[in-house]
Amino acid sequence: TTPPASTTPIVETVGEAPMNATRRAQCYKIVSSFKRRQPSNSKWFLKPISDPMIVKDYKEKISNPVDLGAITSKLDKNQYSTVAEFVLDLRRICSNCLQYNTTIDDSFRPIATDCLTTMEQLCKFFIGKNESPKIVYPRLVYCWEECLKVIDALLKIKNPDDGYQTAHFFLQPVSFFCGGQWPHGYLERVQKPMDYGTIVQNLITGVYDSAEKFAADCRLVTSNCRLFYEGTEDGPVFMEKVNRLEQGMAKQLAQLSSYDKSDKGAKAREKFRTKMLTIKKPEQAFLKDILRDLRATTYTDKSAKITEKATLHFENPVDTSMFTD
């Protein structure tokens, strides 16, 4: 089952947005707001991975490590030449987390997904609305959350004989499991190497612009394995895993296709195409009504048993001769 061929991929041209003082200020706001909105989750991404138990393995698997501290430092040193570079680093925090933490029901995966949702909202608010209608960084494909569900489902598939994760040897490029070298003849037979880790990176960094391209790469992971290993000495072991993954993948991609065809999917595509929402400037009378309501609010000091207007001490500027700091 394939996603609907009738869905037209959304192709957009990302305009150049050189980093300047105004845009850099907005980027600082995004980082600061993210920390405030995600205080418990953001703590995992403040500094580089330093746990001696995993740091070597992490560096071998993650090609572009980044953290909030590094992003802030790059902003301080004016090392981002465009807004898109800043957004890419933000997204990489989450994609790296998803690419590395791949155990069954790993607790970090929902954290990364939640953080990415918040980051995208903040980027849209602090950057997108100010630059509209110009698009200054690649938007994530409208169905990215549904695509992640496909990957998460594949990660949960286990081998019936030993209970280990079936997708284990498909989470990194084949070269990773061969000492950093591609097997002899692999690149001659396989035109486009693909693995689930690369798919996650592509999805979260804005490479895919349609469900079809995501689904095509998912199928490529197992078809590449079948193309190279079928009929070889190791073939039976890999074919068993490929068959199991393809069976589970067919179900998940069918669900993705159903979502794409549904009203919910259509609304998501339309929202994806829609330009930034413009909020109409409120009428003066409306603002005066708000002020009148505020001034009508009272506050009672229970100790002194005094009731006064809540806005009493906010009607005039602070007397800086009295409060010098």
Secondary structure, 3 states (H helix, E strand, C coil): CCCCCCCCCCCCCCCCCECCHHHHHHHHHHHHHHHHHCHHHHHHHCCCCCCCCCHHHHHHHCCCCCCHHHHHHHHHCCCCCEHHHHHHHHHHHHHHHHHHCCCCCCCHHHHHHHHHHHHHHHHHHHHHHHHCCCCCCCCCCCCHHHHHHHHHHHHCCECCCCCCECCHHHCCCHHHHHCCCCCCCHHHHCCCCCCHHHHHHHHHCCCCCCHHHHHHHHHHHHHHHHHHHCCCCCHHHHHHHHHHHHHHHHHHHHHHHHHHHCHHHHHHHHHHHCCCCCCCCCCHHHHHHHHHHHHCCEEEECCCCEEEECCHHHCCCCCCCCCCC
